[in-house]
């Protein structure tokens, strides 16, 4: 809950932002179709594809490390498997915001990460899977399995269990399932990377050569949705749902990767990736197009918001699960408010660019 003073300060900031946008000079240069073509090419080759390549690479290394641990169980191998898993998780966090294209085929976005799991479905189904001692956790199994046991949250539950070495000795299904999940994540990641070759051609050929996009701006809108809409998710699911109204009511076990102590690191990677999609290249970035469309001040304000959030996150450290301090709660609450302001700024930018984002799946939540 936002305190009255905080709410007033935020409302004032939004009012000043709105006035600034309303008083901006007439559009200096409306984005043309060729601007959106150039933006799409940059977003594909400088943002999306490199990140999917990195995800596939890190998932491959994770698969090898998990298999090595399971071949020769021990603390050293476990540490290496955990480290490789964290690297793969962060590679996914760096492209998690792109919720269109090949990642959505066969609902692989949910397969990679079924979260937030508000009803604890994943934990229950993971326990059930571990009872299947005579089951082969092969591609056929995962084709029919629930999304909650296919991806990173399930693998984190297995590998970062404090008693994983003991449980693995008692139940061979622990390692069998862990290696199966790691292999499944790699297959999904590798397939997504390969399929982006065709997706890229379709986006770059927007217009007469594309089966999906009538105009370049239609494809650009998908990238812009990937910039704007995740900000709300970061605030609501990754912060507010965890924080509650006070330090005493904070439930850190609701955070994204509390077992591996990577929840805040994931949030940092999310923000860095969104900032890169906004202004990560000089020519025909969102910031560049916004500036040329008459939104110079707004473009600078958005960049400043990204920097403020990054700075605030840089000195926020993963807390003890059962020892949340009022200072820590206040710091993350302030970051939540910065994300709220950023979302308003980005929505204003879409108005300047005459972009209609369309339906937001979170609107019905």
C-alpha positions as CSV (number, residue, x, y, z in Angstrom):
1,X,0.0,0.0,0.0
2,X,1.3,3.4,-0.9
3,X,1.3,5.9,2.0
4,X,-0.5,9.2,1.4
5,X,2.7,11.2,1.2
6,X,4.2,8.8,-1.3
7,X,1.1,8.7,-3.4
8,X,1.0,12.5,-3.5
9,X,4.6,12.7,-4.6
10,X,4.0,10.1,-7.3
11,X,0.8,11.8,-8.5
12,X,2.7,15.1,-8.8
13,X,5.5,13.4,-10.8
14,X,2.9,11.9,-13.2
15,X,1.1,15.2,-13.5
16,X,4.3,17.0,-14.4
17,X,5.2,14.3,-16.9
18,X,1.7,14.6,-18.5
19,X,2.0,18.4,-18.8
20,X,5.5,18.1,-20.3
21,X,4.1,15.7,-23.0
22,X,1.1,17.9,-23.7
23,X,3.2,21.0,-24.0
24,X,5.8,19.4,-26.3
25,X,6.2,21.0,-29.7
26,X,4.5,19.7,-32.8
27,X,5.9,16.3,-33.9
28,X,9.2,17.0,-35.5
29,X,9.3,13.8,-37.6
30,X,6.6,11.2,-37.5
31,X,8.0,7.7,-37.7
32,X,7.9,6.4,-41.2
33,X,7.5,2.8,-42.3
34,X,11.2,2.7,-43.1
35,X,12.0,3.8,-39.5
36,X,10.1,0.8,-38.2
37,X,11.9,-1.5,-40.7
38,X,15.2,-0.3,-39.4
39,X,14.1,-0.6,-35.8
40,X,12.9,-4.2,-36.4
41,X,16.2,-5.2,-38.0
42,X,18.1,-3.8,-35.0
43,X,15.8,-5.3,-32.4
44,X,16.2,-8.7,-34.1
45,X,19.9,-8.8,-34.7
46,X,21.1,-6.7,-31.7
47,X,18.6,-7.8,-29.1
48,X,16.4,-10.8,-29.6
49,X,18.6,-13.3,-31.6
50,X,21.8,-12.8,-29.6
51,X,19.9,-13.4,-26.4
52,X,18.2,-16.5,-27.7
53,X,21.7,-17.7,-28.8
54,X,23.0,-17.1,-25.3
55,X,20.1,-18.9,-23.7
56,X,20.7,-21.9,-25.9
57,X,24.4,-21.9,-25.1
58,X,23.9,-21.5,-21.4
59,X,21.2,-24.2,-21.3
60,X,23.6,-26.5,-23.1
61,X,26.3,-25.9,-20.5
62,X,23.7,-26.5,-17.8
63,X,22.7,-29.8,-19.3
64,X,26.3,-31.0,-19.3
65,X,26.9,-29.9,-15.7
66,X,23.7,-31.5,-14.3
67,X,24.5,-34.7,-16.1
68,X,28.1,-34.6,-14.8
69,X,26.8,-34.2,-11.2
70,X,24.4,-37.0,-11.6
71,X,27.0,-39.3,-13.1
72,X,29.3,-38.6,-10.0
73,X,27.2,-37.2,-7.2
74,X,29.1,-35.0,-4.8
75,X,29.3,-31.5,-3.4
76,X,31.8,-30.3,-6.1
77,X,29.6,-31.5,-8.9
78,X,26.5,-30.1,-7.3
79,X,28.2,-26.7,-6.9
80,X,29.1,-26.7,-10.6
81,X,25.6,-27.8,-11.6
82,X,24.1,-25.0,-9.5
83,X,26.4,-22.4,-11.0
84,X,25.6,-23.5,-14.6
85,X,21.9,-23.5,-13.7
86,X,22.0,-19.9,-12.4
87,X,23.8,-18.8,-15.6
88,X,21.1,-20.4,-17.7
89,X,18.3,-18.8,-15.6
90,X,19.9,-15.4,-16.1
91,X,20.2,-16.0,-19.8
92,X,16.4,-16.7,-19.8
93,X,15.7,-13.6,-17.7
94,X,17.5,-11.5,-20.3
95,X,15.0,-12.5,-23.0
96,X,11.9,-13.3,-20.8
97,X,10.2,-10.1,-21.8
98,X,9.8,-11.2,-25.5
99,X,6.5,-13.0,-25.3
100,X,5.8,-13.4,-29.0
101,X,7.2,-15.5,-31.8
102,X,8.7,-19.0,-31.4
103,X,8.9,-18.9,-27.6
104,X,5.1,-19.0,-27.5
105,X,4.9,-22.0,-29.9
106,X,3.6,-25.1,-27.9
107,X,3.5,-22.7,-24.9
108,X,7.3,-23.0,-24.4
109,X,7.3,-19.7,-22.6
110,X,5.4,-21.3,-19.7
111,X,7.4,-24.5,-20.1
112,X,10.6,-22.6,-19.5
113,X,9.2,-20.9,-16.5
114,X,5.8,-21.5,-14.9
115,X,5.7,-18.7,-12.4
116,X,4.2,-17.2,-10.3
117,X,2.8,-20.5,-9.1
118,X,0.3,-19.0,-6.7
119,X,-1.4,-22.3,-5.8
120,X,1.8,-24.3,-5.4
121,X,1.0,-26.6,-8.3
122,X,4.6,-27.1,-9.2
123,X,5.7,-28.3,-5.8
124,X,2.8,-30.9,-5.7
125,X,3.5,-32.2,-9.2
126,X,7.2,-32.3,-8.6
127,X,6.6,-34.5,-5.5
128,X,4.3,-36.8,-7.6
129,X,7.0,-37.0,-10.4
130,X,9.6,-38.1,-7.9
131,X,7.4,-41.1,-7.0
132,X,7.7,-42.4,-10.6
133,X,10.8,-44.4,-10.0
134,X,10.2,-46.6,-13.0
135,X,9.5,-43.7,-15.4
136,X,11.9,-42.5,-18.1
137,X,12.0,-38.7,-18.1
138,X,12.5,-38.4,-21.8
139,X,11.1,-36.1,-24.5
140,X,7.9,-38.1,-24.6
141,X,7.4,-37.6,-20.9
142,X,7.8,-33.9,-21.1
143,X,5.6,-33.6,-24.2
144,X,2.7,-34.6,-21.9
145,X,3.9,-33.2,-18.6
146,X,2.6,-30.1,-16.9
147,X,4.4,-26.9,-17.6
148,X,5.1,-26.7,-13.8
149,X,7.7,-29.6,-14.0
150,X,9.3,-28.7,-17.3
151,X,11.5,-25.7,-16.7
152,X,13.7,-23.6,-14.5
153,X,11.5,-23.4,-11.3
154,X,11.3,-27.2,-11.1
155,X,15.0,-27.6,-11.7
156,X,15.8,-25.0,-9.1
157,X,13.6,-26.8,-6.5
158,X,15.6,-30.0,-7.1
159,X,19.1,-28.7,-7.2
160,X,18.9,-26.0,-4.5
161,X,17.2,-28.3,-2.0
162,X,19.5,-28.2,1.1
163,X,19.2,-32.0,1.3
164,X,19.6,-32.8,-2.4
165,X,22.6,-35.1,-2.0
166,X,20.8,-37.1,0.7
167,X,17.6,-37.3,-1.3
168,X,19.4,-38.3,-4.5
169,X,21.0,-41.2,-2.6
170,X,17.7,-42.3,-1.4
171,X,15.7,-41.8,-4.6
172,X,17.3,-42.2,-8.1
173,X,14.4,-40.3,-9.5
174,X,15.9,-37.0,-8.2
175,X,18.8,-37.1,-10.7
176,X,16.8,-38.7,-13.4
177,X,14.2,-35.9,-13.2
178,X,16.9,-33.2,-12.9
179,X,18.8,-34.4,-16.0
180,X,15.5,-34.8,-17.9
181,X,14.4,-31.2,-17.0
182,X,17.8,-29.8,-18.0
183,X,17.7,-31.6,-21.3
184,X,14.2,-30.4,-21.9
185,X,15.2,-26.8,-21.2
186,X,18.0,-27.2,-23.7
187,X,15.8,-28.7,-26.4
188,X,13.2,-25.9,-26.0
189,X,15.9,-23.2,-26.0
190,X,17.7,-24.7,-29.0
191,X,14.5,-25.0,-31.0
192,X,13.5,-21.4,-30.2
193,X,16.9,-20.1,-31.4
194,X,16.6,-22.1,-34.7
195,X,13.0,-21.0,-35.3
196,X,14.0,-17.3,-34.9
197,X,15.7,-17.6,-38.2
198,X,12.4,-17.9,-39.9
199,X,10.7,-15.5,-37.6
200,X,13.4,-12.9,-38.4
201,X,12.8,-13.3,-42.1
202,X,9.1,-12.8,-41.6
203,X,9.5,-9.6,-39.5
204,X,12.1,-8.1,-41.9
205,X,9.9,-8.9,-44.8
206,X,6.9,-7.2,-43.2
207,X,4.6,-6.1,-46.0
208,X,4.3,-8.0,-49.2
209,X,6.8,-10.7,-48.2
210,X,5.4,-11.5,-44.8
211,X,2.6,-13.8,-44.0
212,X,2.0,-12.4,-40.5
213,X,2.8,-8.6,-40.7
214,X,1.1,-6.3,-43.1
215,X,3.4,-3.4,-42.2
216,X,6.7,-3.0,-40.4
217,X,5.0,-1.1,-37.6
218,X,2.9,-4.2,-36.9
219,X,6.0,-6.2,-36.0
220,X,7.5,-3.2,-34.2
221,X,4.4,-3.1,-32.0
222,X,5.3,-6.6,-30.8
223,X,8.7,-5.5,-29.7
224,X,7.2,-2.4,-28.1
225,X,4.8,-4.5,-26.1
226,X,7.8,-6.5,-25.0
227,X,9.3,-3.2,-23.7
228,X,6.2,-1.7,-22.0
229,X,4.1,-4.5,-20.6
230,X,6.8,-6.4,-18.6
231,X,7.3,-3.4,-16.4
232,X,3.9,-4.0,-14.8
233,X,4.8,-7.7,-14.2
234,X,8.1,-6.8,-12.6
235,X,6.4,-4.4,-10.2
236,X,3.3,-6.5,-9.4
237,X,4.6,-10.1,-9.4
238,X,8.3,-9.8,-8.6
239,X,8.0,-7.0,-6.0
240,X,4.6,-6.1,-4.7
241,X,3.3,-9.6,-4.4
242,X,6.4,-10.4,-2.3
243,X,6.6,-7.2,-0.2
244,X,3.2,-6.8,1.3
245,X,2.4,-3.7,3.3
246,X,5.3,-3.9,5.7
247,X,8.6,-5.7,6.5
248,X,6.6,-8.0,8.8
249,X,4.2,-9.0,6.0
250,X,6.9,-9.5,3.4
251,X,7.0,-13.1,2.2
252,X,10.4,-13.6,0.5
253,X,9.6,-17.2,-0.3
254,X,7.1,-15.8,-2.8
255,X,10.0,-14.3,-4.7
256,X,11.1,-15.7,-8.0
257,X,14.3,-17.6,-7.2
258,X,14.6,-17.5,-3.4
259,X,16.1,-21.0,-3.2
260,X,19.1,-20.0,-5.3
261,X,19.1,-16.4,-3.8
262,X,18.8,-15.0,-7.3
263,X,15.5,-13.0,-7.1
264,X,17.1,-9.6,-7.1
265,X,19.7,-10.6,-9.6
266,X,16.9,-11.7,-12.0
267,X,15.2,-8.3,-11.5
268,X,18.5,-6.5,-12.3
269,X,18.8,-8.5,-15.5
270,X,15.2,-7.8,-16.5
271,X,15.7,-4.1,-16.1
272,X,19.0,-4.1,-18.0
273,X,17.4,-6.0,-20.9
274,X,14.4,-3.6,-21.1
275,X,16.8,-0.7,-21.1
276,X,18.8,-2.3,-23.9
277,X,15.6,-2.7,-25.9
278,X,14.8,0.9,-25.3
279,X,18.1,2.5,-26.1
280,X,20.7,-0.2,-26.6
281,X,21.8,1.0,-30.0
282,X,22.3,4.5,-31.4
283,X,20.4,4.5,-34.6
284,X,16.7,3.6,-34.8
285,X,16.4,2.6,-31.2
286,X,13.1,3.4,-29.4
287,X,14.8,6.4,-27.7
288,X,16.1,7.6,-31.1
289,X,12.7,7.3,-32.8
290,X,11.0,9.0,-29.9
291,X,13.4,11.9,-29.9
292,X,12.9,12.5,-33.7
293,X,9.1,12.3,-33.2
294,X,9.2,15.3,-30.9
295,X,9.6,13.5,-27.5
296,X,13.1,14.6,-26.6
297,X,12.3,15.5,-23.0
298,X,10.3,12.3,-22.5
299,X,13.0,10.2,-24.0
300,X,15.5,11.6,-21.6
301,X,13.1,11.1,-18.7
302,X,12.7,7.4,-19.5
303,X,16.4,6.9,-19.8
304,X,16.8,8.6,-16.4
305,X,14.2,6.3,-14.9
306,X,16.0,3.2,-16.1
307,X,19.2,4.5,-14.6
308,X,17.6,5.3,-11.3
309,X,16.1,1.8,-11.0
310,X,19.4,0.2,-12.0
311,X,21.3,2.3,-9.3
312,X,18.7,1.4,-6.7
313,X,19.0,-2.3,-7.5
314,X,22.8,-2.2,-7.6
315,X,23.0,-1.9,-3.8
316,X,20.1,-4.1,-2.9
317,X,21.2,-7.5,-1.6
318,X,19.3,-10.7,-1.3
319,X,17.9,-10.8,2.2
320,X,17.7,-13.6,4.8
321,X,14.3,-15.2,4.2
322,X,13.1,-14.7,7.7
323,X,14.8,-11.4,8.6
324,X,13.3,-8.7,6.3
325,X,14.2,-5.3,7.7
326,X,12.1,-2.1,7.4
327,X,15.0,-0.5,5.5
328,X,15.0,-3.3,2.9
329,X,11.3,-3.2,2.6
330,X,11.4,0.6,2.1
331,X,14.1,0.3,-0.6
332,X,12.2,-2.2,-2.6
333,X,9.0,-0.2,-2.2
334,X,10.8,2.8,-3.6
335,X,11.9,0.7,-6.6
336,X,8.3,-0.4,-7.1
337,X,7.3,3.2,-7.3
338,X,10.1,3.9,-9.8
339,X,8.8,1.1,-12.0
340,X,5.3,2.6,-11.8
341,X,6.6,5.9,-13.0
342,X,8.6,4.2,-15.8
343,X,5.5,2.4,-16.9
344,X,3.5,5.7,-17.2
345,X,6.4,7.2,-19.1
346,X,6.6,4.3,-21.6
347,X,2.8,4.5,-22.1
348,X,3.1,8.2,-22.8
349,X,5.9,7.4,-25.3
350,X,3.6,5.0,-27.1
351,X,1.1,7.9,-27.5
352,X,3.8,10.1,-29.0
353,X,4.7,7.3,-31.5
354,X,1.0,6.6,-32.2
355,X,1.4,2.9,-31.2
356,X,-1.6,1.0,-30.0
357,X,-0.4,-1.9,-27.9
358,X,-3.7,-3.6,-27.9
359,X,-4.9,-6.3,-25.5
360,X,-2.8,-6.9,-22.4
361,X,-3.2,-10.4,-21.0
362,X,-2.7,-9.0,-17.5
363,X,-5.8,-6.7,-17.8
364,X,-8.0,-9.6,-16.6
365,X,-5.9,-10.5,-13.6
